[in-house]
Amino acid sequence: MAPEPSLTSEEMSLALIRIAARQREPDAALSCPRCGWEGLFVIDRSQRPESDVYVLSCSGCGLDASLEVPAADP
């Protein structure tokens, strides 16, 4: 069975927490918001100032998702 390509709202919340942790500590190991496997890979593909875009992948469960966070209004 193929994994779901998109994030649930709970997974999205966890992903945002993981991304914030990565920003505070770039070398920290992160756990997957879907399966909990430590080894989540995060790529920052942000197009600031328009939005922050992150690609999340996990070899534990096959997660391969993008998360776009629109920039806040000034």
CHARMM-style PDB file with segment names, atoms N, HN, CA, C and O in Angstrom:
ATOM      1  N   MET     1       0.847  -1.179   0.000  1.00  0.00      PROA
ATOM      2  CA  MET     1       0.000   0.000   0.000  1.00  0.00      PROA
ATOM      3  C   MET     1       0.892   1.242   0.000  1.00  0.00      PROA
ATOM      4  O   MET     1       1.826   1.317   0.799  1.00  0.00      PROA
ATOM      5  N   ALA     2       0.633   2.203  -0.863  1.00  0.00      PROA
ATOM      6  HN  ALA     2      -0.126   2.141  -1.512  1.00  0.00      PROA
ATOM      7  CA  ALA     2       1.420   3.431  -0.970  1.00  0.00      PROA
ATOM      8  C   ALA     2       1.049   4.385   0.160  1.00  0.00      PROA
ATOM      9  O   ALA     2      -0.116   4.461   0.551  1.00  0.00      PROA
ATOM     10  N   PRO     3       2.036   5.115   0.688  1.00  0.00      PROA
ATOM     11  CA  PRO     3       1.739   6.066   1.755  1.00  0.00      PROA
ATOM     12  C   PRO     3       0.939   7.252   1.233  1.00  0.00      PROA
ATOM     13  O   PRO     3       0.990   7.574   0.046  1.00  0.00      PROA
ATOM     14  N   GLU     4       0.203   7.894   2.128  1.00  0.00      PROA
ATOM     15  HN  GLU     4       0.162   7.632   3.093  1.00  0.00      PROA
ATOM     16  CA  GLU     4      -0.555   9.080   1.749  1.00  0.00      PROA
ATOM     17  C   GLU     4       0.427  10.203   1.411  1.00  0.00      PROA
ATOM     18  O   GLU     4       1.369  10.434   2.170  1.00  0.00      PROA
ATOM     19  N   PRO     5       0.233  10.902   0.296  1.00  0.00      PROA
ATOM     20  CA  PRO     5       1.174  11.931  -0.101  1.00  0.00      PROA
ATOM     21  C   PRO     5       1.048  13.225   0.693  1.00  0.00      PROA
ATOM     22  O   PRO     5       2.035  13.945   0.840  1.00  0.00      PROA
ATOM     23  N   SER     6      -0.135  13.538   1.207  1.00  0.00      PROA
ATOM     24  HN  SER     6      -0.937  12.953   1.087  1.00  0.00      PROA
ATOM     25  CA  SER     6      -0.320  14.800   1.906  1.00  0.00      PROA
ATOM     26  C   SER     6      -0.314  14.587   3.417  1.00  0.00      PROA
ATOM     27  O   SER     6      -0.475  13.469   3.908  1.00  0.00      PROA
ATOM     28  N   LEU     7      -0.125  15.681   4.132  1.00  0.00      PROA
ATOM     29  HN  LEU     7       0.006  16.588   3.733  1.00  0.00      PROA
ATOM     30  CA  LEU     7      -0.075  15.639   5.589  1.00  0.00      PROA
ATOM     31  C   LEU     7      -1.464  15.878   6.182  1.00  0.00      PROA
ATOM     32  O   LEU     7      -2.220  16.714   5.686  1.00  0.00      PROA
ATOM     33  N   THR     8      -1.792  15.150   7.231  1.00  0.00      PROA
ATOM     34  HN  THR     8      -1.178  14.471   7.633  1.00  0.00      PROA
ATOM     35  CA  THR     8      -3.016  15.429   7.979  1.00  0.00      PROA
ATOM     36  C   THR     8      -2.767  16.690   8.804  1.00  0.00      PROA
ATOM     37  O   THR     8      -1.627  17.148   8.894  1.00  0.00      PROA
ATOM     38  N   SER     9      -3.795  17.249   9.398  1.00  0.00      PROA
ATOM     39  HN  SER     9      -4.721  16.878   9.325  1.00  0.00      PROA
ATOM     40  CA  SER     9      -3.608  18.456  10.215  1.00  0.00      PROA
ATOM     41  C   SER     9      -2.711  18.177  11.417  1.00  0.00      PROA
ATOM     42  O   SER     9      -1.909  19.029  11.798  1.00  0.00      PROA
ATOM     43  N   GLU    10      -2.837  16.998  12.016  1.00  0.00      PROA
ATOM     44  HN  GLU    10      -3.488  16.305  11.706  1.00  0.00      PROA
ATOM     45  CA  GLU    10      -1.976  16.640  13.145  1.00  0.00      PROA
ATOM     46  C   GLU    10      -0.521  16.498  12.682  1.00  0.00      PROA
ATOM     47  O   GLU    10       0.397  16.974  13.350  1.00  0.00      PROA
ATOM     48  N   GLU    11      -0.318  15.843  11.540  1.00  0.00      PROA
ATOM     49  HN  GLU    11      -1.063  15.456  10.997  1.00  0.00      PROA
ATOM     50  CA  GLU    11       1.028  15.687  11.001  1.00  0.00      PROA
ATOM     51  C   GLU    11       1.627  17.042  10.630  1.00  0.00      PROA
ATOM     52  O   GLU    11       2.824  17.263  10.808  1.00  0.00      PROA
ATOM     53  N   MET    12       0.796  17.947  10.116  1.00  0.00      PROA
ATOM     54  HN  MET    12      -0.177  17.768   9.971  1.00  0.00      PROA
ATOM     55  CA  MET    12       1.267  19.274   9.755  1.00  0.00      PROA
ATOM     56  C   MET    12       1.732  20.032  11.002  1.00  0.00      PROA
ATOM     57  O   MET    12       2.764  20.703  10.975  1.00  0.00      PROA
ATOM     58  N   SER    13       0.977  19.926  12.080  1.00  0.00      PROA
ATOM     59  HN  SER    13       0.139  19.381  12.102  1.00  0.00      PROA
ATOM     60  CA  SER    13       1.380  20.574  13.330  1.00  0.00      PROA
ATOM     61  C   SER    13       2.717  20.024  13.824  1.00  0.00      PROA
ATOM     62  O   SER    13       3.600  20.779  14.231  1.00  0.00      PROA
ATOM     63  N   LEU    14       2.852  18.694  13.784  1.00  0.00      PROA
ATOM     64  HN  LEU    14       2.135  18.080  13.454  1.00  0.00      PROA
ATOM     65  CA  LEU    14       4.108  18.078  14.189  1.00  0.00      PROA
ATOM     66  C   LEU    14       5.253  18.478  13.267  1.00  0.00      PROA
ATOM     67  O   LEU    14       6.374  18.697  13.726  1.00  0.00      PROA
ATOM     68  N   ALA    15       4.978  18.575  11.975  1.00  0.00      PROA
ATOM     69  HN  ALA    15       4.068  18.398  11.602  1.00  0.00      PROA
ATOM     70  CA  ALA    15       6.001  18.971  11.011  1.00  0.00      PROA
ATOM     71  C   ALA    15       6.496  20.384  11.298  1.00  0.00      PROA
ATOM     72  O   ALA    15       7.696  20.646  11.215  1.00  0.00      PROA
ATOM     73  N   LEU    16       5.592  21.292  11.632  1.00  0.00      PROA
ATOM     74  HN  LEU    16       4.617  21.079  11.699  1.00  0.00      PROA
ATOM     75  CA  LEU    16       5.995  22.661  11.957  1.00  0.00      PROA
ATOM     76  C   LEU    16       6.877  22.693  13.197  1.00  0.00      PROA
ATOM     77  O   LEU    16       7.819  23.481  13.273  1.00  0.00      PROA
ATOM     78  N   ILE    17       6.575  21.845  14.161  1.00  0.00      PROA
ATOM     79  HN  ILE    17       5.810  21.205  14.100  1.00  0.00      PROA
ATOM     80  CA  ILE    17       7.411  21.746  15.360  1.00  0.00      PROA
ATOM     81  C   ILE    17       8.798  21.235  14.986  1.00  0.00      PROA
ATOM     82  O   ILE    17       9.801  21.742  15.488  1.00  0.00      PROA
ATOM     83  N   ARG    18       8.861  20.232  14.107  1.00  0.00      PROA
ATOM     84  HN  ARG    18       8.046  19.820  13.700  1.00  0.00      PROA
ATOM     85  CA  ARG    18      10.152  19.670  13.668  1.00  0.00      PROA
ATOM     86  C   ARG    18      10.971  20.713  12.906  1.00  0.00      PROA
ATOM     87  O   ARG    18      12.184  20.818  13.092  1.00  0.00      PROA
ATOM     88  N   ILE    19      10.297  21.482  12.048  1.00  0.00      PROA
ATOM     89  HN  ILE    19       9.312  21.396  11.897  1.00  0.00      PROA
ATOM     90  CA  ILE    19      10.979  22.517  11.272  1.00  0.00      PROA
ATOM     91  C   ILE    19      11.548  23.590  12.198  1.00  0.00      PROA
ATOM     92  O   ILE    19      12.677  24.040  12.002  1.00  0.00      PROA
ATOM     93  N   ALA    20      10.779  24.000  13.200  1.00  0.00      PROA
ATOM     94  HN  ALA    20       9.862  23.634  13.358  1.00  0.00      PROA
ATOM     95  CA  ALA    20      11.265  24.985  14.167  1.00  0.00      PROA
ATOM     96  C   ALA    20      12.477  24.440  14.929  1.00  0.00      PROA
ATOM     97  O   ALA    20      13.428  25.174  15.198  1.00  0.00      PROA
ATOM     98  N   ALA    21      12.436  23.159  15.270  1.00  0.00      PROA
ATOM     99  HN  ALA    21      11.663  22.563  15.052  1.00  0.00      PROA
ATOM    100  CA  ALA    21      13.572  22.532  15.957  1.00  0.00      PROA
ATOM    101  C   ALA    21      14.797  22.537  15.059  1.00  0.00      PROA
ATOM    102  O   ALA    21      15.907  22.783  15.530  1.00  0.00      PROA
ATOM    103  N   ARG    22      14.611  22.268  13.775  1.00  0.00      PROA
ATOM    104  HN  ARG    22      13.709  22.068  13.392  1.00  0.00      PROA
ATOM    105  CA  ARG    22      15.721  22.270  12.805  1.00  0.00      PROA
ATOM    106  C   ARG    22      16.329  23.666  12.701  1.00  0.00      PROA
ATOM    107  O   ARG    22      17.544  23.806  12.568  1.00  0.00      PROA
ATOM    108  N   GLN    23      15.491  24.694  12.761  1.00  0.00      PROA
ATOM    109  HN  GLN    23      14.504  24.580  12.869  1.00  0.00      PROA
ATOM    110  CA  GLN    23      15.994  26.062  12.665  1.00  0.00      PROA
ATOM    111  C   GLN    23      16.806  26.437  13.904  1.00  0.00      PROA
ATOM    112  O   GLN    23      17.792  27.166  13.804  1.00  0.00      PROA
ATOM    113  N   ARG    24      16.395  25.942  15.065  1.00  0.00      PROA
ATOM    114  HN  ARG    24      15.593  25.349  15.146  1.00  0.00      PROA
ATOM    115  CA  ARG    24      17.136  26.213  16.301  1.00  0.00      PROA
ATOM    116  C   ARG    24      18.426  25.416  16.372  1.00  0.00      PROA
ATOM    117  O   ARG    24      19.448  25.919  16.840  1.00  0.00      PROA
ATOM    118  N   GLU    25      18.380  24.176  15.909  1.00  0.00      PROA
ATOM    119  HN  GLU    25      17.549  23.768  15.529  1.00  0.00      PROA
ATOM    120  CA  GLU    25      19.507  23.263  16.016  1.00  0.00      PROA
ATOM    121  C   GLU    25      19.642  22.483  14.698  1.00  0.00      PROA
ATOM    122  O   GLU    25      19.087  21.393  14.561  1.00  0.00      PROA
ATOM    123  N   PRO    26      20.382  23.049  13.728  1.00  0.00      PROA
ATOM    124  CA  PRO    26      20.450  22.471  12.382  1.00  0.00      PROA
ATOM    125  C   PRO    26      20.937  21.021  12.311  1.00  0.00      PROA
ATOM    126  O   PRO    26      20.572  20.303  11.380  1.00  0.00      PROA
ATOM    127  N   ASP    27      21.742  20.579  13.259  1.00  0.00      PROA
ATOM    128  HN  ASP    27      22.039  21.162  14.015  1.00  0.00      PROA
ATOM    129  CA  ASP    27      22.278  19.220  13.201  1.00  0.00      PROA
ATOM    130  C   ASP    27      21.469  18.201  13.996  1.00  0.00      PROA
ATOM    131  O   ASP    27      21.840  17.030  14.068  1.00  0.00      PROA
ATOM    132  N   ALA    28      20.372  18.643  14.589  1.00  0.00      PROA
ATOM    133  HN  ALA    28      20.071  19.595  14.531  1.00  0.00      PROA
ATOM    134  CA  ALA    28      19.556  17.739  15.404  1.00  0.00      PROA
ATOM    135  C   ALA    28      18.865  16.699  14.538  1.00  0.00      PROA
ATOM    136  O   ALA    28      18.420  16.999  13.430  1.00  0.00      PROA
ATOM    137  N   ALA    29      18.778  15.482  15.044  1.00  0.00      PROA
ATOM    138  HN  ALA    29      19.140  15.238  15.943  1.00  0.00      PROA
ATOM    139  CA  ALA    29      18.010  14.424  14.372  1.00  0.00      PROA
ATOM    140  C   ALA    29      16.532  14.697  14.625  1.00  0.00      PROA
ATOM    141  O   ALA    29      16.134  14.998  15.750  1.00  0.00      PROA
ATOM    142  N   LEU    30      15.727  14.594  13.584  1.00  0.00      PROA
ATOM    143  HN  LEU    30      16.050  14.351  12.670  1.00  0.00      PROA
ATOM    144  CA  LEU    30      14.301  14.869  13.693  1.00  0.00      PROA
ATOM    145  C   LEU    30      13.506  13.601  13.464  1.00  0.00      PROA
ATOM    146  O   LEU    30      13.881  12.756  12.651  1.00  0.00      PROA
ATOM    147  N   SER    31      12.403  13.474  14.189  1.00  0.00      PROA
ATOM    148  HN  SER    31      12.099  14.160  14.849  1.00  0.00      PROA
ATOM    149  CA  SER    31      11.530  12.318  13.986  1.00  0.00      PROA
ATOM    150  C   SER    31      10.407  12.680  13.016  1.00  0.00      PROA
ATOM    151  O   SER    31       9.948  13.821  12.961  1.00  0.00      PROA
ATOM    152  N   CYS    32       9.991  11.695  12.271  1.00  0.00      PROA
ATOM    153  HN  CYS    32      10.365  10.769  12.316  1.00  0.00      PROA
ATOM    154  CA  CYS    32       8.957  11.860  11.257  1.00  0.00      PROA
ATOM    155  C   CYS    32       7.611  12.182  11.918  1.00  0.00      PROA
ATOM    156  O   CYS    32       7.239  11.547  12.904  1.00  0.00      PROA
ATOM    157  N   PRO    33       6.877  13.172  11.375  1.00  0.00      PROA
ATOM    158  CA  PRO    33       5.561  13.487  11.938  1.00  0.00      PROA
ATOM    159  C   PRO    33       4.521  12.410  11.658  1.00  0.00      PROA
ATOM    160  O   PRO    33       3.446  12.424  12.258  1.00  0.00      PROA
ATOM    161  N   ARG    34       4.822  11.474  10.757  1.00  0.00      PROA
ATOM    162  HN  ARG    34       5.695  11.462  10.270  1.00  0.00      PROA
ATOM    163  CA  ARG    34       3.864  10.415  10.429  1.00  0.00      PROA
ATOM    164  C   ARG    34       4.160   9.126  11.201  1.00  0.00      PROA
ATOM    165  O   ARG    34       3.270   8.569  11.844  1.00  0.00      PROA
ATOM    166  N   CYS    35       5.408   8.651  11.138  1.00  0.00      PROA
ATOM    167  HN  CYS    35       6.131   9.103  10.616  1.00  0.00      PROA
ATOM    168  CA  CYS    35       5.706   7.340  11.725  1.00  0.00      PROA
ATOM    169  C   CYS    35       6.588   7.412  12.970  1.00  0.00      PROA
ATOM    170  O   CYS    35       6.730   6.418  13.682  1.00  0.00      PROA
ATOM    171  N   GLY    36       7.183   8.580  13.242  1.00  0.00      PROA
ATOM    172  HN  GLY    36       7.067   9.388  12.663  1.00  0.00      PROA
ATOM    173  CA  GLY    36       8.019   8.737  14.421  1.00  0.00      PROA
ATOM    174  C   GLY    36       9.456   8.290  14.235  1.00  0.00      PROA
ATOM    175  O   GLY    36      10.265   8.419  15.154  1.00  0.00      PROA
ATOM    176  N   TRP    37       9.790   7.767  13.061  1.00  0.00      PROA
ATOM    177  HN  TRP    37       9.132   7.662  12.314  1.00  0.00      PROA
ATOM    178  CA  TRP    37      11.154   7.290  12.806  1.00  0.00      PROA
ATOM    179  C   TRP    37      12.108   8.466  12.848  1.00  0.00      PROA
ATOM    180  O   TRP    37      11.848   9.499  12.230  1.00  0.00      PROA
ATOM    181  N   GLU    38      13.208   8.323  13.568  1.00  0.00      PROA
ATOM    182  HN  GLU    38      13.419   7.484  14.070  1.00  0.00      PROA
ATOM    183  CA  GLU    38      14.192   9.390  13.654  1.00  0.00      PROA
ATOM    184  C   GLU    38      15.062   9.355  12.404  1.00  0.00      PROA
ATOM    185  O   GLU    38      15.726   8.356  12.128  1.00  0.00      PROA
ATOM    186  N   GLY    39      15.052  10.419  11.674  1.00  0.00      PROA
ATOM    187  HN  GLY    39      14.512  11.230  11.899  1.00  0.00      PROA
ATOM    188  CA  GLY    39      15.779  10.487  10.430  1.00  0.00      PROA
ATOM    189  C   GLY    39      15.010  11.260   9.367  1.00  0.00      PROA
ATOM    190  O   GLY    39      15.261  11.111   8.171  1.00  0.00      PROA
ATOM    191  N   LEU    40      14.075  12.084   9.815  1.00  0.00      PROA
ATOM    192  HN  LEU    40      13.871  12.205  10.787  1.00  0.00      PROA
ATOM    193  CA  LEU    40      13.317  12.930   8.903  1.00  0.00      PROA
ATOM    194  C   LEU    40      14.281  13.859   8.181  1.00  0.00      PROA
ATOM    195  O   LEU    40      15.165  14.447   8.804  1.00  0.00      PROA
ATOM    196  N   PHE    41      14.115  13.989   6.886  1.00  0.00      PROA
ATOM    197  HN  PHE    41      13.397  13.511   6.380  1.00  0.00      PROA
ATOM    198  CA  PHE    41      14.955  14.849   6.064  1.00  0.00      PROA
ATOM    199  C   PHE    41      14.123  16.062   5.670  1.00  0.00      PROA
ATOM    200  O   PHE    41      13.023  15.915   5.137  1.00  0.00      PROA
ATOM    201  N   VAL    42      14.643  17.260   5.930  1.00  0.00      PROA
ATOM    202  HN  VAL    42      15.536  17.379   6.363  1.00  0.00      PROA
ATOM    203  CA  VAL    42      13.923  18.497   5.641  1.00  0.00      PROA
ATOM    204  C   VAL    42      14.772  19.341   4.690  1.00  0.00      PROA
ATOM    205  O   VAL    42      15.945  19.606   4.956  1.00  0.00      PROA
ATOM    206  N   ILE    43      14.167  19.755   3.584  1.00  0.00      PROA
ATOM    207  HN  ILE    43      13.214  19.540   3.367  1.00  0.00      PROA
ATOM    208  CA  ILE    43      14.834  20.651   2.637  1.00  0.00      PROA
ATOM    209  C   ILE    43      14.056  21.964   2.625  1.00  0.00      PROA
ATOM    210  O   ILE    43      12.839  21.974   2.439  1.00  0.00      PROA
ATOM    211  N   ASP    44      14.764  23.056   2.822  1.00  0.00      PROA
ATOM    212  HN  ASP    44      15.752  23.047   2.973  1.00  0.00      PROA
ATOM    213  CA  ASP    44      14.149  24.382   2.803  1.00  0.00      PROA
ATOM    214  C   ASP    44      14.183  24.904   1.369  1.00  0.00      PROA
ATOM    215  O   ASP    44      15.256  25.177   0.830  1.00  0.00      PROA
ATOM    216  N   ARG    45      13.030  25.040   0.764  1.00  0.00      PROA
ATOM    217  HN  ARG    45      12.159  24.818   1.202  1.00  0.00      PROA
ATOM    218  CA  ARG    45      12.915  25.557  -0.605  1.00  0.00      PROA
ATOM    219  C   ARG    45      12.114  26.860  -0.598  1.00  0.00      PROA
ATOM    220  O   ARG    45      11.351  27.152  -1.518  1.00  0.00      PROA
ATOM    221  N   SER    46      12.312  27.624   0.462  1.00  0.00      PROA
ATOM    222  HN  SER    46      12.932  27.387   1.210  1.00  0.00      PROA
ATOM    223  CA  SER    46      11.536  28.844   0.658  1.00  0.00      PROA
ATOM    224  C   SER    46      11.795  29.872  -0.424  1.00  0.00      PROA
ATOM    225  O   SER    46      12.891  29.976  -0.975  1.00  0.00      PROA
ATOM    226  N   GLN    47      10.743  30.631  -0.708  1.00  0.00      PROA
ATOM    227  HN  GLN    47       9.853  30.548  -0.261  1.00  0.00      PROA
ATOM    228  CA  GLN    47      10.795  31.706  -1.685  1.00  0.00      PROA
ATOM    229  C   GLN    47      10.459  32.994  -0.955  1.00  0.00      PROA
ATOM    230  O   GLN    47       9.497  33.685  -1.287  1.00  0.00      PROA
ATOM    231  N   ARG    48      11.267  33.298   0.038  1.00  0.00      PROA
ATOM    232  HN  ARG    48      12.049  32.736   0.307  1.00  0.00      PROA
ATOM    233  CA  ARG    48      11.019  34.478   0.859  1.00  0.00      PROA
ATOM    234  C   ARG    48      11.057  35.726  -0.007  1.00  0.00      PROA
ATOM    235  O   ARG    48      11.869  35.759  -0.932  1.00  0.00      PROA
ATOM    236  N   PRO    49      10.284  36.709   0.204  1.00  0.00      PROA
ATOM    237  CA  PRO    49       9.392  36.894   1.342  1.00  0.00      PROA
ATOM    238  C   PRO    49       7.988  36.353   1.127  1.00  0.00      PROA
ATOM    239  O   PRO    49       7.137  36.519   2.001  1.00  0.00      PROA
ATOM    240  N   GLU    50       7.711  35.705  -0.015  1.00  0.00      PROA
ATOM    241  HN  GLU    50       8.402  35.571  -0.725  1.00  0.00      PROA
ATOM    242  CA  GLU    50       6.346  35.257  -0.288  1.00  0.00      PROA
ATOM    243  C   GLU    50       5.876  34.138   0.633  1.00  0.00      PROA
ATOM    244  O   GLU    50       4.770  34.193   1.172  1.00  0.00      PROA
ATOM    245  N   SER    51       6.720  33.122   0.812  1.00  0.00      PROA
ATOM    246  HN  SER    51       7.618  33.078   0.374  1.00  0.00      PROA
ATOM    247  CA  SER    51       6.311  31.990   1.639  1.00  0.00      PROA
ATOM    248  C   SER    51       7.526  31.152   2.023  1.00  0.00      PROA
ATOM    249  O   SER    51       8.593  31.261   1.419  1.00  0.00      PROA
ATOM    250  N   ASP    52       7.344  30.330   3.024  1.00  0.00      PROA
ATOM    251  HN  ASP    52       6.477  30.242   3.515  1.00  0.00      PROA
ATOM    252  CA  ASP    52       8.339  29.347   3.418  1.00  0.00      PROA
ATOM    253  C   ASP    52       7.850  28.002   2.896  1.00  0.00      PROA
ATOM    254  O   ASP    52       6.704  27.622   3.134  1.00  0.00      PROA
ATOM    255  N   VAL    53       8.712  27.285   2.188  1.00  0.00      PROA
ATOM    256  HN  VAL    53       9.643  27.594   1.994  1.00  0.00      PROA
ATOM    257  CA  VAL    53       8.349  25.997   1.615  1.00  0.00      PROA
ATOM    258  C   VAL    53       9.369  24.965   2.076  1.00  0.00      PROA
ATOM    259  O   VAL    53      10.576  25.161   1.931  1.00  0.00      PROA
ATOM    260  N   TYR    54       8.878  23.877   2.627  1.00  0.00      PROA
ATOM    261  HN  TYR    54       7.898  23.718   2.745  1.00  0.00      PROA
ATOM    262  CA  TYR    54       9.743  22.813   3.122  1.00  0.00      PROA
ATOM    263  C   TYR    54       9.323  21.496   2.486  1.00  0.00      PROA
ATOM    264  O   TYR    54       8.136  21.195   2.368  1.00  0.00      PROA
ATOM    265  N   VAL    55      10.314  20.723   2.082  1.00  0.00      PROA
ATOM    266  HN  VAL    55      11.279  20.967   2.178  1.00  0.00      PROA
ATOM    267  CA  VAL    55      10.070  19.387   1.562  1.00  0.00      PROA
ATOM    268  C   VAL    55      10.485  18.414   2.657  1.00  0.00      PROA
ATOM    269  O   VAL    55      11.605  18.487   3.161  1.00  0.00      PROA
ATOM    270  N   LEU    56       9.595  17.512   3.024  1.00  0.00      PROA
ATOM    271  HN  LEU    56       8.684  17.453   2.615  1.00  0.00      PROA
ATOM    272  CA  LEU    56       9.828  16.546   4.090  1.00  0.00      PROA
ATOM    273  C   LEU    56       9.876  15.152   3.490  1.00  0.00      PROA
ATOM    274  O   LEU    56       9.014  14.782   2.692  1.00  0.00      PROA
ATOM    275  N   SER    57      10.886  14.377   3.874  1.00  0.00      PROA
ATOM    276  HN  SER    57      11.586  14.678   4.522  1.00  0.00      PROA
ATOM    277  CA  SER    57      10.928  12.999   3.416  1.00  0.00      PROA
ATOM    278  C   SER    57      11.426  12.090   4.530  1.00  0.00      PROA
ATOM    279  O   SER    57      12.260  12.473   5.351  1.00  0.00      PROA
ATOM    280  N   CYS    58      10.895  10.887   4.533  1.00  0.00      PROA
ATOM    281  HN  CYS    58      10.218  10.575   3.866  1.00  0.00      PROA
ATOM    282  CA  CYS    58      11.224   9.893   5.542  1.00  0.00      PROA
ATOM    283  C   CYS    58      11.396   8.544   4.853  1.00  0.00      PROA
ATOM    284  O   CYS    58      10.497   8.073   4.157  1.00  0.00      PROA
ATOM    285  N   SER    59      12.551   7.931   5.052  1.00  0.00      PROA
ATOM    286  HN  SER    59      13.282   8.314   5.618  1.00  0.00      PROA
ATOM    287  CA  SER    59      12.748   6.613   4.443  1.00  0.00      PROA
ATOM    288  C   SER    59      12.085   5.519   5.279  1.00  0.00      PROA
ATOM    289  O   SER    59      11.956   4.385   4.817  1.00  0.00      PROA
ATOM    290  N   GLY    60      11.667   5.842   6.497  1.00  0.00      PROA
ATOM    291  HN  GLY    60      11.772   6.763   6.873  1.00  0.00      PROA
ATOM    292  CA  GLY    60      10.983   4.867   7.330  1.00  0.00      PROA
ATOM    293  C   GLY    60       9.596   4.521   6.819  1.00  0.00      PROA
ATOM    294  O   GLY    60       9.230   3.347   6.758  1.00  0.00      PROA
ATOM    295  N   CYS    61       8.810   5.548   6.446  1.00  0.00      PROA
ATOM    296  HN  CYS    61       9.107   6.502   6.495  1.00  0.00      PROA
ATOM    297  CA  CYS    61       7.434   5.311   5.995  1.00  0.00      PROA
ATOM    298  C   CYS    61       7.196   5.757   4.563  1.00  0.00      PROA
ATOM    299  O   CYS    61       6.118   5.530   4.013  1.00  0.00      PROA
ATOM    300  N   GLY    62       8.189   6.388   3.955  1.00  0.00      PROA
ATOM    301  HN  GLY    62       9.065   6.573   4.402  1.00  0.00      PROA
ATOM    302  CA  GLY    62       8.025   6.839   2.581  1.00  0.00      PROA
ATOM    303  C   GLY    62       7.395   8.208   2.444  1.00  0.00      PROA
ATOM    304  O   GLY    62       7.026   8.613   1.342  1.00  0.00      PROA
ATOM    305  N   LEU    63       7.267   8.929   3.551  1.00  0.00      PROA
ATOM    306  HN  LEU    63       7.567   8.601   4.447  1.00  0.00      PROA
ATOM    307  CA  LEU    63       6.706  10.275   3.483  1.00  0.00      PROA
ATOM    308  C   LEU    63       7.497  11.107   2.488  1.00  0.00      PROA
ATOM    309  O   LEU    63       8.728  11.112   2.512  1.00  0.00      PROA
ATOM    310  N   ASP    64       6.795  11.803   1.622  1.00  0.00      PROA
ATOM    311  HN  ASP    64       5.795  11.798   1.603  1.00  0.00      PROA
ATOM    312  CA  ASP    64       7.390  12.716   0.655  1.00  0.00      PROA
ATOM    313  C   ASP    64       6.358  13.809   0.453  1.00  0.00      PROA
ATOM    314  O   ASP    64       5.466  13.687  -0.387  1.00  0.00      PROA
ATOM    315  N   ALA    65       6.483  14.881   1.231  1.00  0.00      PROA
ATOM    316  HN  ALA    65       7.207  14.980   1.913  1.00  0.00      PROA
ATOM    317  CA  ALA    65       5.452  15.917   1.221  1.00  0.00      PROA
ATOM    318  C   ALA    65       6.085  17.300   1.251  1.00  0.00      PROA
ATOM    319  O   ALA    65       7.211  17.479   1.717  1.00  0.00      PROA
ATOM    320  N   SER    66       5.342  18.265   0.748  1.00  0.00      PROA
ATOM    321  HN  SER    66       4.427  18.120   0.371  1.00  0.00      PROA
ATOM    322  CA  SER    66       5.758  19.656   0.804  1.00  0.00      PROA
ATOM    323  C   SER    66       4.817  20.396   1.746  1.00  0.00      PROA
ATOM    324  O   SER    66       3.621  20.114   1.816  1.00  0.00      PROA
ATOM    325  N   LEU    67       5.387  21.338   2.458  1.00  0.00      PROA
ATOM    326  HN  LEU    67       6.359  21.567   2.402  1.00  0.00      PROA
ATOM    327  CA  LEU    67       4.617  22.143   3.398  1.00  0.00      PROA
ATOM    328  C   LEU    67       4.909  23.591   3.090  1.00  0.00      PROA
ATOM    329  O   LEU    67       6.058  24.024   3.174  1.00  0.00      PROA
ATOM    330  N   GLU    68       3.865  24.363   2.726  1.00  0.00      PROA
ATOM    331  HN  GLU    68       2.931  24.012   2.658  1.00  0.00      PROA
ATOM    332  CA  GLU    68       4.037  25.773   2.420  1.00  0.00      PROA
ATOM    333  C   GLU    68       3.397  26.609   3.526  1.00  0.00      PROA
ATOM    334  O   GLU    68       2.238  26.412   3.888  1.00  0.00      PROA
ATOM    335  N   VAL    69       4.177  27.537   4.046  1.00  0.00      PROA
ATOM    336  HN  VAL    69       5.119  27.697   3.751  1.00  0.00      PROA
ATOM    337  CA  VAL    69       3.703  28.422   5.098  1.00  0.00      PROA
ATOM    338  C   VAL    69       3.724  29.840   4.530  1.00  0.00      PROA
ATOM    339  O   VAL    69       4.801  30.407   4.344  1.00  0.00      PROA
ATOM    340  N   PRO    70       2.553  30.424   4.249  1.00  0.00      PROA
ATOM    341  CA  PRO    70       2.524  31.787   3.686  1.00  0.00      PROA
ATOM    342  C   PRO    70       3.170  32.780   4.636  1.00  0.00      PROA
ATOM    343  O   PRO    70       3.061  32.652   5.856  1.00  0.00      PROA
ATOM    344  N   ALA    71       3.841  33.765   4.068  1.00  0.00      PROA
ATOM    345  HN  ALA    71       3.930  33.869   3.077  1.00  0.00      PROA
ATOM    346  CA  ALA    71       4.477  34.823   4.875  1.00  0.00      PROA
ATOM    347  C   ALA    71       3.395  35.649   5.550  1.00  0.00      PROA
ATOM    348  O   ALA    71       2.317  35.867   4.997  1.00  0.00      PROA
ATOM    349  N   ALA    72       3.704  36.099   6.746  1.00  0.00      PROA
ATOM    350  HN  ALA    72       4.579  35.922   7.196  1.00  0.00      PROA
ATOM    351  CA  ALA    72       2.761  36.970   7.459  1.00  0.00      PROA
ATOM    352  C   ALA    72       2.734  38.338   6.811  1.00  0.00      PROA
ATOM    353  O   ALA    72       3.740  38.799   6.273  1.00  0.00      PROA
ATOM    354  N   ASP    73       1.583  38.987   6.863  1.00  0.00      PROA
ATOM    355  HN  ASP    73       0.766  38.613   7.301  1.00  0.00      PROA
ATOM    356  CA  ASP    73       1.476  40.350   6.338  1.00  0.00      PROA
ATOM    357  C   ASP    73       2.310  41.275   7.199  1.00  0.00      PROA
ATOM    358  O   ASP    73       2.378  41.097   8.415  1.00  0.00      PROA
ATOM    359  N   PRO    74       2.952  42.273   6.579  1.00  0.00      PROA
ATOM    360  CA  PRO    74       3.771  43.217   7.371  1.00  0.00      PROA
ATOM    361  C   PRO    74       2.947  44.056   8.302  1.00  0.00      PROA
ATOM    362  OT1 PRO    74       3.490  44.889   9.027  1.00  0.00      PROA
TER     363      PRO     74
END
